[in-house]
């Protein structure tokens, strides 16, 4: 049997690892869903796709809320309605910008520019009184270089899509910080459910005004919609909110940047896309940055 001191050590270690593990799973789901997201865009337009996946994500979480409500494992309620709406507004603008960016750029450019939130989050954190140490800034720099090597191909050019993706990176940075605030103050599952419903409603309004959504087009894209809605939206974004309750925002952004690594690996395994030496080096650098960010600031001498 373990002593009380040993139990305390293991519990403390589990709490420290809980957030990073959940965020790593989130990055994996987001990375593997990139293929489904691209396929879905072949059948329907950006606002329609965002609306469909968001509503699916919201619906998936309703039974989860009903079950966990009785088990009391989701923590304090807090102002989940307000938090969900605010998170949903930022999610809407960020997601739509990303969808339009993908239309006008290559996948490599989209991956690199979206990954700029790795740098933006700690910069915004300074203005919010959340300063990052030198170790984290080094990890940010290493991760940014890794994302560049992994995602950007030869002939990088500034196009219309680049500006969409730059806006996307900024908005996702705010989304991470907002999730950090309300995910720690309110029921994270309810916050996530409301944020998807909010994002879905806003997307549907713009889809009906600016696009021509049809039942047939949506049915053709039902598989990527369900995958992105259930896994990327319903599961991953909820894990993001829960994971950030135990993780510092800048470190969270670094872990979430593993999305680019998993996306490349998914393309290699599913689509038979070959990873170049430069991309493999990029994968190693991103993983190194995430590990570096998780190391304790000071090592205790025995």
C-alpha positions in Angstrom: 0.0 0.0 0.0 1.1 3.6 -0.7 1.7 6.1 2.1 -0.3 9.3 2.3 2.7 11.2 1.1 3.1 8.9 -1.9 -0.7 9.2 -2.7 -0.4 13.0 -2.6 2.5 12.9 -5.0 0.7 10.7 -7.5 -2.5 12.8 -7.3 -0.5 16.0 -7.8 1.3 14.4 -10.8 -2.0 13.2 -12.3 -3.6 16.7 -12.0 -0.5 18.2 -13.6 -0.7 15.8 -16.5 -4.5 15.8 -17.0 -4.6 19.1 -18.9 -1.7 18.3 -21.3 -3.0 14.8 -22.0 -6.6 16.1 -22.8 -5.1 18.9 -25.0 -2.9 16.4 -26.9 -6.0 14.3 -27.6 -7.7 17.4 -28.8 -4.8 18.2 -31.2 -4.9 14.6 -32.5 -8.6 14.8 -33.3 -8.3 18.2 -34.9 -5.3 17.1 -37.0 -7.0 13.9 -38.3 -10.3 15.8 -39.0 -8.4 18.1 -41.4 -9.0 15.6 -44.3 -12.7 15.4 -43.5 -12.9 19.2 -43.4 -11.3 19.5 -46.8 -13.5 16.9 -48.4 -16.7 18.6 -47.0 -15.7 21.8 -48.7 -16.0 20.0 -52.1 -19.8 19.8 -51.6 -20.9 22.8 -49.5 -19.8 26.3 -48.9 -18.0 27.7 -45.8 -20.9 29.1 -43.8 -23.1 26.0 -44.5 -20.3 23.6 -43.5 -19.6 25.5 -40.3 -23.3 25.7 -39.4 -23.8 21.9 -40.0 -20.8 20.7 -38.0 -21.5 23.2 -35.1 -25.1 22.0 -34.7 -24.0 18.4 -34.7 -21.4 19.2 -32.1 -24.0 20.9 -29.9 -26.5 18.1 -30.2 -23.8 15.5 -29.3 -23.1 17.2 -26.0 -26.8 17.3 -24.8 -26.9 13.6 -23.7 -23.4 14.1 -22.2 -24.7 16.9 -20.0 -27.7 14.9 -18.9 -25.6 12.0 -17.9 -22.8 13.9 -16.1 -25.3 16.1 -14.3 -26.2 13.2 -12.0 -22.7 12.0 -11.6 -21.5 15.4 -10.5 -18.2 15.1 -12.3 -18.2 18.3 -14.3 -17.5 20.7 -11.5 -19.2 24.0 -10.7 -21.9 25.4 -12.9 -20.9 29.1 -13.1 -22.2 31.4 -15.8 -22.0 28.8 -18.5 -24.6 30.5 -20.7 -22.7 33.8 -20.9 -19.4 32.0 -21.3 -20.7 29.7 -24.0 -22.1 32.6 -26.1 -18.9 34.6 -25.9 -16.8 31.6 -26.8 -19.2 30.8 -29.6 -18.9 34.3 -31.2 -15.1 34.0 -31.3 -15.3 30.4 -32.5 -17.7 31.5 -35.3 -15.4 34.2 -36.7 -12.3 32.1 -36.3 -13.8 29.0 -38.0 -15.3 31.0 -40.9 -12.0 32.8 -41.5 -10.2 29.5 -41.6 -12.8 28.0 -44.1 -12.4 30.9 -46.5 -8.6 30.8 -46.1 -8.5 27.2 -47.1 -10.4 28.1 -50.3 -7.7 30.5 -51.5 -4.4 28.9 -50.2 -2.6 25.6 -50.1 -2.9 23.3 -47.1 0.7 24.1 -46.2 0.1 27.8 -46.0 -3.1 27.3 -44.1 -1.4 25.1 -41.5 1.5 27.5 -41.0 -0.6 30.7 -40.7 -3.2 29.1 -38.4 -0.3 28.0 -36.2 0.7 31.6 -35.6 -1.6 31.6 -32.6 1.3 29.9 -30.9 3.0 33.3 -30.9 -0.1 35.4 -30.5 -1.4 33.8 -27.3 1.6 34.7 -25.1 1.7 38.2 -26.6 -2.0 38.8 -25.8 -1.4 37.2 -22.4 1.1 40.0 -21.5 -1.7 42.5 -21.8 -3.9 40.3 -19.6 -1.3 40.0 -16.8 -0.3 36.4 -17.7 3.4 36.6 -18.4 5.3 33.6 -19.7 8.8 32.7 -18.7 11.9 32.4 -20.9 11.4 28.6 -21.2 8.0 29.1 -22.7 9.2 31.7 -25.2 12.0 29.4 -26.3 9.4 26.7 -26.8 7.3 29.1 -28.8 10.2 30.0 -31.1 11.1 26.3 -31.6 7.5 25.4 -32.3 7.1 28.2 -34.8 10.1 27.0 -36.7 8.8 23.5 -36.6 5.4 24.5 -37.9 7.1 26.4 -40.7 9.2 23.4 -41.8 6.3 21.1 -41.5 3.6 23.1 -43.3 5.1 25.6 -45.7 6.1 24.5 -49.2 8.4 26.2 -51.7 6.9 29.3 -53.3 5.1 30.8 -50.3 3.1 33.8 -51.6 0.8 36.3 -50.0 -2.7 35.8 -51.4 -6.2 36.6 -50.4 -6.4 33.5 -48.3 -3.3 34.5 -46.3 -5.2 37.5 -44.9 -8.2 35.3 -44.0 -5.8 32.9 -42.1 -4.0 35.7 -40.3 -7.3 36.9 -39.0 -8.1 33.2 -38.1 -4.9 32.9 -36.1 -5.7 36.1 -34.1 -9.3 35.0 -33.5 -8.3 31.5 -32.3 -5.8 33.2 -30.0 -8.6 35.1 -28.4 -10.8 32.0 -28.3 -8.1 30.1 -26.4 -7.9 32.9 -23.8 -11.7 33.2 -23.5 -12.0 29.4 -23.1 -9.3 29.6 -20.4 -11.4 32.2 -18.5 -14.9 30.7 -18.8 -13.8 27.1 -18.8 -12.3 27.5 -15.3 -15.3 29.5 -14.0 -18.2 27.5 -15.4 -19.4 24.0 -16.3 -17.1 23.3 -19.3 -19.4 20.9 -21.1 -22.3 23.3 -21.0 -20.0 26.1 -22.1 -19.0 24.0 -25.1 -22.5 23.0 -26.0 -23.7 26.6 -26.0 -20.7 27.8 -27.9 -21.4 25.4 -30.7 -25.1 26.3 -30.8 -24.1 30.0 -31.0 -21.6 29.3 -33.7 -24.2 27.3 -35.6 -26.9 29.9 -35.4 -24.6 32.7 -36.6 -23.2 30.5 -39.4 -26.8 29.5 -40.5 -27.9 33.1 -40.7 -24.9 34.0 -43.0 -25.4 30.8 -45.0 -29.0 31.6 -45.8 -28.1 35.2 -46.8 -24.9 34.7 -48.7 -25.0 31.0 -49.8 -27.4 28.5 -51.4 -27.5 25.5 -49.0 -29.5 22.5 -50.1 -30.5 19.3 -48.4 -28.9 17.3 -51.2 -25.5 19.1 -50.9 -25.5 18.6 -47.1 -26.4 14.9 -47.5 -23.5 14.5 -49.9 -21.1 15.9 -47.3 -22.8 14.1 -44.4 -19.8 11.9 -43.5 -17.2 14.7 -43.1 -19.9 16.8 -41.4 -20.5 14.0 -38.8 -16.9 13.4 -38.3 -16.1 17.1 -37.8 -19.2 17.7 -35.8 -19.0 14.7 -33.4 -15.2 14.4 -33.1 -13.6 17.8 -33.9 -16.4 19.9 -32.5 -18.3 17.9 -29.9 -15.4 16.0 -28.4 -12.3 17.9 -29.1 -13.5 21.5 -28.3 -14.9 20.2 -25.0 -11.6 18.5 -24.2 -10.0 21.8 -25.0 -12.1 23.7 -22.4 -11.6 21.0 -19.8 -7.9 20.6 -20.5 -7.3 24.3 -20.2 -8.6 24.2 -16.7 -5.3 22.5 -15.7 -3.0 24.1 -18.2 -1.5 27.6 -18.6 -2.8 29.3 -21.8 0.6 29.6 -23.6 1.5 26.0 -22.8 -2.0 25.0 -24.0 -1.5 26.8 -27.4 1.8 24.9 -27.8 0.2 21.5 -27.2 -2.6 22.4 -29.5 -0.1 23.2 -32.2 0.5 19.4 -32.4 -2.5 19.6 -34.7 -0.2 20.4 -37.6 1.9 17.3 -36.8 -1.1 15.0 -36.6 -2.5 16.5 -39.7 0.7 15.7 -41.6 0.8 12.2 -40.2 -2.9 11.6 -41.1 -2.2 12.7 -44.6 0.7 10.3 -44.8 -1.3 7.4 -43.5 -4.7 8.0 -45.0 -3.9 9.8 -48.2 -0.4 8.3 -48.8 1.2 11.7 -48.7 5.0 11.3 -48.3 6.7 13.4 -45.6 9.9 15.1 -46.7 13.0 15.3 -44.6 12.1 18.9 -43.9 8.7 18.0 -42.6 10.0 15.2 -40.4 12.4 17.7 -38.8 9.4 20.0 -38.3 7.5 17.3 -36.5 10.5 16.7 -34.2 10.8 20.4 -33.4 7.1 20.8 -32.6 7.2 17.8 -30.3 10.4 19.1 -28.7 8.8 22.4 -28.0 5.8 20.8 -26.4 8.0 18.7 -24.1 10.1 21.7 -23.3 7.1 23.7 -22.2 6.0 20.9 -19.9 9.4 20.7 -18.0 9.4 22.2 -14.5 11.0 25.6 -14.2 13.5 24.3 -11.6 14.7 20.8 -10.9 14.9 19.9 -7.3 18.2 18.4 -6.2 18.0 15.1 -4.4 
